[in-house]
Amino acid sequence: MADTTLRTVRELPEPTGKRFTTTSVILLLLPLVLLAGVLALIVATDAGLGDRETPPIETLNIPKVTLPEPGQIELEIVNHGPDPITIAQVLVDEAYWQFTIEPGNTLDRLDSATIAIPYPWVKDEAHAISMISETGVVFEAEIPVAIQSPQTNAESFTRFALVGFYVGVIPVSLGLLWYPSMQRLGRKGMSFILALTVGLLVFLAFDMWEEAHEVALGVAGAFDAPVLIPVLVLLTVAFLMLVGHLIRGKTGDAKGVPLAYQIATGIGLHNMGEGLAIGAAFALGEAALGVFLIIGFTLHNVTEGVGIAAPMVKDRPAWRHFVLLAMIAGAPAIVGVWIGAFVFSPLWTTVFLAIGIGAIIQVVIDVSRLILRDQQRADEPAITWPTFGGFAAGLAVMYLTALLVAA
């Protein structure tokens, strides 16, 4: 059997390396042209099925409901069904109400529109909205707690920037302050801290995965957002590993300050995701983030600075690196709050979170490689009590501090 397989492989024609001629280009494109013709025929003839006698399939996605000002409700809607939808009537709290819809009340597949309803909503109360299509299908939305949505002005930008600063930059900076103490650790202590970093990052990856799936449920079904998550995660990991391989080919394995910057970048993507959630909560009026919630995020994120500092313990980086690392890891929370509050999009949030998961997984691989190399130099197995304890402690710390963050 092996000889037959080997003989078959040897009989495969070798690549000729010839250039494409006009004839070969035509032959290359011919299947694509014929495929386009077949698809056009299917669309033009409705695949030969003729006129359908079944009622249209109408599905509507409502990604966002906002209250831009007193007496005004706005809804963003997307048609993610196969057939057009015409919005004929709108009810608010079981009463028919006037409305305007831009660009028009008929939406083709994947079309979006904005419905404006002049309704005297009451602060802190719940309101129910129903949209009725021309065929009588009802689509419902809810305002759990009526709070005016954030306005795009200097005051709001400043206020949200301060929230992002509290939950992003400050805790990371506080964690980096442990760097001098970490320099006094021995080899086993450093193994513990590096394994702790892996535990922190693994928890963040799972946390972002859960957030991404939750946000994906609010995306129009036609985009199949839950499937995008693993696809983008794999693509991101593969791309970053390819880039990392090219860099290592010139500079050796990532360690020290370069690895710290990689960790800070992955954590920054995670913190931007947290900012998106905070900003969206403000915009949708679904949660009031008080002082206790901000304290919870700060405690949850302070250990991230420890993870960033760990690879640099054997180095003596200039102070400017600590400032840059704190900004790379923490400042994205500010941007995330702004995006979530003013231009929140479930689809793009899902895409971003998936890319962030991939970035964190790639960093976990690099830090694990660093631990494995150090353990091999000491002629010890990869999993020892210090490495196991550090990994478990990283998961435990992130889990316990996450309990302080209200849903």
C-alpha positions in Angstrom: 0.0 0.0 0.0 2.8 2.4 0.9 4.7 1.6 -2.3 1.5 2.3 -4.4 1.0 5.6 -2.6 4.6 6.6 -3.1 4.5 5.7 -6.8 1.3 7.7 -7.3 2.9 10.7 -5.7 5.9 10.4 -7.9 3.7 10.2 -11.0 2.1 13.6 -10.2 3.0 16.1 -12.9 5.6 18.7 -11.8 4.6 22.4 -12.0 5.7 23.7 -15.4 6.2 27.3 -14.2 4.9 28.7 -17.6 3.4 32.1 -17.8 -0.3 32.5 -18.4 -1.3 33.0 -22.1 -4.4 34.6 -23.4 -6.0 31.2 -23.9 -5.1 30.1 -20.4 -6.6 33.3 -18.9 -9.8 32.7 -20.8 -10.0 29.1 -19.6 -9.4 30.4 -16.0 -12.2 32.9 -16.2 -14.7 30.9 -18.1 -16.1 28.9 -15.1 -16.5 32.2 -13.2 -18.4 33.8 -16.1 -20.6 30.7 -16.6 -21.3 30.7 -12.8 -22.3 34.3 -12.9 -24.7 33.6 -15.8 -26.3 30.6 -13.9 -26.8 32.8 -10.8 -28.4 35.6 -12.8 -30.7 33.0 -14.4 -31.7 31.6 -11.1 -32.5 35.1 -9.8 -34.4 36.2 -12.9 -36.6 33.0 -13.0 -36.9 32.5 -9.3 -35.1 29.2 -9.8 -38.0 28.1 -12.0 -40.4 27.9 -9.1 -42.7 30.5 -10.4 -44.8 32.8 -8.2 -44.9 31.8 -4.6 -48.3 31.4 -3.0 -47.0 31.3 0.5 -47.1 34.5 2.6 -43.9 36.5 2.8 -41.3 35.8 5.5 -40.8 38.9 7.6 -38.2 39.3 10.3 -37.0 42.6 11.8 -34.0 43.3 14.0 -34.1 46.3 16.3 -30.4 46.9 17.3 -31.0 50.2 19.1 -33.7 52.3 20.9 -32.7 55.8 22.0 -34.4 58.8 23.7 -32.6 61.7 22.1 -34.7 64.4 23.9 -37.9 64.7 26.0 -40.9 63.7 24.0 -38.9 61.8 21.3 -38.2 58.1 20.7 -36.0 56.8 18.0 -35.6 53.2 16.8 -33.0 51.7 14.4 -34.4 48.8 12.5 -32.9 46.3 10.0 -34.7 43.9 7.7 -32.8 40.6 8.0 -35.5 38.5 6.4 -35.6 37.3 2.7 -38.7 39.5 1.8 -39.3 43.2 1.9 -41.1 44.7 4.9 -43.4 47.7 4.9 -44.0 49.3 8.3 -47.6 50.5 8.4 -48.4 51.4 12.0 -46.7 52.0 15.3 -48.0 51.5 18.8 -46.5 53.0 22.0 -47.9 51.6 25.3 -50.8 49.9 23.3 -51.9 53.2 21.7 -51.5 54.0 17.9 -49.1 56.8 17.5 -47.8 59.0 14.7 -44.3 58.4 13.4 -41.8 59.1 10.6 -39.4 56.7 9.1 -36.3 57.5 7.1 -35.4 56.7 4.3 -38.8 55.1 3.7 -41.3 52.7 5.3 -40.4 49.8 2.9 -37.2 47.9 3.7 -35.7 45.4 1.3 -33.4 42.6 2.6 -30.6 44.1 4.9 -32.0 47.6 4.5 -32.0 49.8 7.6 -34.1 52.7 8.7 -34.7 55.0 11.6 -38.2 55.5 13.1 -38.9 58.7 15.0 -41.9 58.8 17.3 -43.0 62.0 19.0 -44.1 60.4 22.3 -44.1 62.0 25.8 -42.1 59.3 27.5 -41.9 59.5 31.3 -38.5 59.4 33.0 -37.6 56.2 34.9 -40.7 54.4 33.6 -40.9 51.5 31.1 -42.5 51.8 27.7 -43.5 49.2 25.1 -43.3 49.8 21.4 -44.9 47.7 18.7 -44.4 48.0 14.9 -47.0 46.5 12.6 -46.1 45.6 9.0 -48.4 45.9 6.1 -49.2 42.1 6.3 -50.0 42.4 10.0 -46.8 41.0 11.5 -46.0 42.7 14.9 -42.4 43.5 15.9 -41.9 44.6 19.5 -39.3 46.7 21.4 -39.0 47.7 25.0 -37.6 50.7 26.9 -36.9 49.1 30.4 -36.1 52.5 32.1 -36.7 55.7 30.2 -33.6 57.9 30.5 -32.5 60.5 28.0 -29.7 59.2 25.8 -26.3 60.9 26.0 -25.8 64.0 23.8 -22.8 64.4 21.6 -21.4 67.5 23.2 -18.2 68.5 25.0 -19.6 67.8 28.5 -20.7 64.2 27.6 -17.3 63.5 25.9 -15.5 64.7 29.0 -17.7 62.8 31.4 -17.4 59.5 29.5 -13.6 60.0 29.1 -13.4 60.3 32.9 -15.3 57.0 33.3 -13.0 55.3 30.9 -10.0 56.7 32.7 -11.2 55.4 36.0 -11.8 51.8 34.7 -8.9 51.6 32.3 -5.9 53.8 32.8 -5.9 54.1 36.6 -6.1 50.3 37.5 -3.4 49.4 34.9 -1.1 52.1 36.2 -1.6 50.9 39.8 -0.8 47.4 38.7 2.4 48.5 37.1 3.5 50.1 40.4 4.3 46.5 41.6 7.2 46.3 39.2 9.9 47.2 41.7 8.6 44.5 44.1 8.5 41.9 41.3 12.2 42.5 40.6 13.1 41.1 44.0 11.5 37.7 43.1 13.6 34.6 42.4 13.2 32.3 39.5 10.3 30.4 41.0 8.7 33.6 42.0 9.0 34.8 38.4 7.5 31.5 37.1 4.6 32.1 39.5 4.1 35.7 38.1 4.3 34.6 34.5 1.8 31.8 35.1 -0.4 34.3 36.9 -0.3 36.4 33.7 -1.4 33.4 31.6 -4.3 32.9 34.1 -5.4 36.5 33.8 -5.3 36.5 30.0 -7.2 33.2 29.8 -9.9 34.5 32.0 -10.1 37.7 29.9 -10.4 35.6 26.7 -13.3 33.6 28.1 -14.9 36.8 29.4 -14.7 38.4 26.0 -16.1 35.3 24.3 -19.1 35.5 26.5 -19.5 39.2 25.8 -19.1 38.7 22.1 -21.9 36.0 22.0 -24.2 38.2 24.1 -23.7 41.2 21.7 -24.0 38.9 18.7 -27.5 38.0 19.7 -28.5 41.6 19.0 -27.2 41.5 15.4 -29.5 40.9 12.5 -29.7 37.2 11.9 -28.7 37.5 8.2 -25.2 38.4 9.3 -24.8 35.2 11.3 -22.7 37.0 13.9 -22.2 34.1 16.3 -20.4 32.2 13.5 -18.2 35.3 12.9 -16.7 35.0 16.4 -14.7 31.8 16.0 -13.8 32.6 12.4 -12.3 36.0 13.3 -10.6 34.6 16.4 -8.8 32.0 14.3 -7.9 34.5 11.6 -6.6 36.9 14.2 -4.5 34.2 15.9 -3.1 33.0 12.6 -2.3 36.5 11.4 -0.5 37.5 14.6 1.4 34.3 14.8 2.6 34.8 11.3 3.7 38.4 12.1 5.3 37.1 15.3 7.2 34.4 13.4 8.6 37.0 11.0 9.7 39.2 13.9 11.2 36.3 15.8 13.1 35.4 12.6 14.9 38.7 13.0 15.0 39.4 16.7 14.5 36.0 18.4 11.6 35.0 20.7 9.5 37.8 22.0 10.4 38.7 25.6 10.9 41.6 27.9 9.6 44.9 26.7 8.4 43.7 23.3 6.3 41.0 25.0 5.0 43.5 27.5 3.7 45.7 24.6 2.0 42.6 23.1 0.3 41.9 26.4 -0.7 45.6 26.8 -2.2 45.6 23.3 -4.3 42.5 24.0 -5.5 43.9 27.3 -6.3 47.2 25.6 -8.6 45.5 23.2 -10.3 43.8 26.2 -10.7 47.1 28.0 -12.1 48.7 24.9 -14.8 46.0 25.0 -15.5 46.9 28.6 -15.8 50.6 27.6 -18.2 49.6 24.8 -20.4 47.8 27.3 -20.4 50.8 29.7 -21.1 53.3 27.0 -23.9 51.2 25.5 -25.5 50.9 28.9 -25.6 54.6 29.2 -26.9 55.1 25.7 -29.6 52.4 26.0 -30.7 53.5 29.5 -30.5 49.9 30.7 -28.1 50.5 33.7 -27.0 53.3 35.9 -23.3 53.0 36.5 -22.7 54.2 40.0 -19.5 54.6 42.1 -19.7 51.0 43.3 -19.6 49.7 39.7 -16.6 51.9 38.8 -14.8 50.6 41.9 -15.6 47.1 40.8 -14.1 47.6 37.4 -11.0 49.2 38.9 -10.4 46.3 41.2 -11.0 43.9 38.4 -8.5 45.5 36.1 -5.7 46.4 38.5 -4.1 42.9 38.1 -3.7 43.6 34.4 -0.8 45.9 35.2 0.9 43.0 37.0 0.6 40.8 33.9 2.1 43.6 31.7 5.0 44.2 34.0 5.9 40.5 34.5 8.0 39.9 31.3 10.1 43.0 32.0 11.3 42.0 35.4 14.8 41.0 34.2 15.0 44.3 32.2 15.5 47.9 33.2 13.1 49.7 30.9 12.9 53.5 30.9 10.0 55.1 32.7 8.5 56.2 29.4 7.7 52.5 28.6 5.5 52.3 31.7 3.6 55.4 30.6 3.1 54.1 27.1 2.1 50.6 28.4 -0.5 52.1 30.7 -2.0 54.2 27.9 -2.0 51.3 25.4 -3.7 49.0 27.9 -6.0 51.5 29.6 -6.8 54.4 27.2 -8.9 52.1 24.8 -11.5 52.0 27.6 -12.1 55.7 27.0 -12.5 55.2 23.3 -14.8 52.2 24.0 -17.1 54.3 26.2 -17.3 57.0 23.5 -18.2 54.5 20.8 -20.7 52.6 23.0 -22.4 55.8 24.0 -22.6 57.6 20.7 -22.3 55.2 17.8 -22.9 51.7 19.2 -23.2 48.9 16.6 -23.8 45.3 17.7 -22.2 43.9 14.5 -19.0 45.9 14.7 -18.8 45.4 18.5 -19.0 41.6 17.9 -16.2 41.9 15.2 -14.0 43.9 17.5 -14.5 41.6 20.5 -13.6 38.6 18.4 -10.4 40.2 17.2 -9.6 41.0 20.8 -10.0 37.4 21.8 -7.6 36.3 19.0 -5.1 38.9 20.1 -5.2 37.7 23.7 -4.9 34.0 22.7 -1.8 34.9 20.7 -0.3 36.6 23.7 -1.1 33.6 25.9 0.9 31.5 23.4 3.9 33.8 23.6 3.9 34.0 27.4 3.5 30.2 27.7 6.4 29.7 25.3 8.5 32.0 27.6 7.5 29.9 30.7 8.3 26.7 28.9 11.7 27.9 27.8 12.6 29.0 31.3 11.5 25.8 32.8 13.5 23.8 30.3 16.6 25.8 31.2 16.1 24.8 34.8 15.5 21.2 33.8 12.0 21.3 35.3 8.7 20.3 33.8 6.4 23.0 32.4 3.8 22.4 35.2 5.2 22.7 38.7 3.6 24.0 41.9 4.7 27.6 41.2 3.4 27.6 37.6 0.2 25.8 38.5 -0.4 28.0 41.5 0.2 31.1 39.5 -2.2 30.0 36.7 -4.9 29.1 39.3 -4.3 32.4 41.2 -4.7 34.4 38.0 -8.1 32.8 37.2 -9.2 33.1 40.8 -8.3 36.8 41.2 -10.1 37.7 37.9 -13.1 35.7 38.9 -13.4 37.1 42.4 -12.9 40.7 41.3 -15.4 40.2 38.4 -18.1 39.5 41.1 -17.8 43.1 42.1 -18.9 44.2 38.6 -22.7 44.4 38.4 -24.3 43.0 35.3 
